[in-house]
């Protein structure tokens, strides 16, 4: 029964995100889903909740809905309700979707927490760093028509949630405002281990970027 619901959820998410921006499409969901299951093997969690939460975590990312972060939870709730999923599981999944985003950490107050959220959050954050994270970062920057880099515009290291959501800064700034911070925000041992390697790759990339920008060999 649970696998049938997961299979239907996969079909639903693929269809819903068929024309999504490249960094937040079905393939992003699939990577987060697979990494969530990988991390979950070492944690005490409900695998069904992890699966549904990972698959539905970006069903309507607020970045593509005028900053409205209520649409995703609403869509997920209605979809799972139609599949007759237990109400307790639905509420858990909705809470995960409402609290997974990085910008929630900028509010300073933890509204909801669970082991399942921690697992999916780690998997989502892992997809924001390393080689794929860099590709996603520049893909979104291009989608928003942002400059690659401007030495005169310094990263804002003390942003509020509103400032973060409304930022139009160059793409390179996002490394300092989010991506390089994620290593130390991982929740699980597995997540931390994977993040270390991806973090180092980003640092190497930035070194190369600045060398090329400044005309160095």
N, C-alpha and C positions, 0 to 999 in steps of 0.2 A: 504493500500500500504506500509506504513512504517513498519507495523508489519510483513508483508511478507518479507521485506528486512532484518529485524532483525532476523527472523526465518532462512533465508538462510545464514546469517552471522554466526549464531550459528552452523549450520551444517558444514560450511566451516572451522570454527575455531576448532571444535571438530576433524574433519578429519585431518587438518594440524598438530595439536598438539597431535595426537594419540600416538606417541612414545616419547613425550617430557620428559625431566627430571622432577621428581616428584614435585618440587617446582615451576615449570613454565609450568605446564600442563593445560588441560582444566579446572580442578577443581579450579586452581588458578584464571583463567579467570572468571569462574562462580561466585566465591566469590567476586571478584572485581566488576563484573557486578551488582550483587545483592546489594552490599554495595553502589555502585554508585547511584543506583536508590533510595536507602534509604536516602542517604545524599541529593540527588537532590530534595527531597520533601520539604526541608527547604530552597532551593536556587532558584534564578531566572535564569533558564537555559532552553536550548532546549533539551528536553528529548530524542529526536531522535539522536542528536549528542552525548549526554552522552552515550546512549546505544551502538552506533557504536564505539565510542572511547574506551569504556571499553572493549568491545568484541575483538577489534583489537589491543589493546595497546601493547601486547606481541606476536604478530603473528610471529615475527622473532627476538627474543631478541638477541642483539649484542653479549652477553656472549657466545652464542652457534654458532656464525657465525664469529669467528676470530676477534671480536671487531668491525665488520662492522655495523654501526648503520643506514645505508641507505637501507638495505634490507627490513626491516619491513614496513617503509613508502611506499616503491615501491610496495610491495605486496598488501598492503591495498588500495593504489590508483588504481591499476589495477583491483582489485576485485570489488571495489565500482563503478568504471567506467563501468565495464561489466554489472552491475545491473542498469545502467542508473540513478545513484544517482546524484542529483544536484551538479554541480561543486563547488559551494560555501561550501556545506556541506563536500564534499570530501576534500577540502583544509583545512577545520577546523579540520577534523578528522586526517589528515596527520600531521598537526601542533601539535596536541595533542600527537600523537605517537612520534614525534621528540623531544618533550620537557618534557615528563613525568618523565624520569629517574632521580634518585637521583644524578647521576654523573653530570647532567646538572647544578645542584646548585653549583658544585665545580668550574665551569667556572667563576662565579662571574658576569655574564651579562645575564639579562633576555631578551631573543629574542622574545618570544611570551607568551601571557597570555590571558586567558578567564575564565569565571566562570565555563564553562564545564571542562576545563583542571583542575581547582582547585578541582572540585568534584571528578574526576577520580583519580587524584593524591593522594588525601586523602584516597580514597578507596584502592588504590594500596599500599600505605604506611601502612595502617591499617593491610593489609595482611602480612606485613613484621615484625610485632611486636605481642606481646602476645604469646599464646600457639602455634598457627599455625606458627607464625613468627619464633619462636625458632625451631620448627620442620623443617621448610623450610631452615633455616640457616644451620643446621647440615646436612640436606640431601644434600644441595649443596656442603658443605665442604667435605662430603664423596665422592660425584661425582667427585670432583677435587682432591681427595686423600690428603686433608690437615690434619694436626694434629689438635686434639681437642683444645689443649692449650699448650703453652710453656712460662713459666714465664720469660724466658730470652729474649723473643721477645715482645717488648712493642708495644701497639697500636700506629699507626701513626695518630695523630689528626689534621694534617695539610696537607692532601694529595691533590695533583693536580688530575684532571680528569684522566690523563694518569696513574698516580701511582695507583689510585683506581681501574681502569680497569685491571691493570697488577699485582695486589697484589696476593701474595701466602701465606699470613700470616695465622696463626692458626685461627680456626673458632671463638673462644671466642673474638679475637680482633675485629671481625666484629660488635660485640655488641657496642663497644665504637666508632668505626669508622663510624657507620651508625645507627644501630637500636635504641640506646638510644638517638640519636639526633632527631629522627623523631617526637616525641611528640611536640617539639617546632617549627616544620616546617609545622604543619597542617594549612590548609587554612580556613576551615569552623568550625562553632560552633559545629555541630554534630561530625565532625571528631575529633576535640579537646577533646570532652567529651568522646568518645570511646577510644581515644588514652591514656588518663589518666589512665584508668583501666588496659589496656594492658601493659603500661609502668611499672606500679607498679608490675605487675606479673613478668616481666622480671627481675626486681631488686631482687625480692624474689628468683627467679630461680638462679641468679648469686650468691647470698649469699649461697644458698644450694650447688651449684657447688663447690665453694671454700672451704666450710666446708668439703665436701667429698674428695676433692683433697688433702687437708692438713691433712686428717685423724682425723678430729674433729667429735664429736658425733652430 
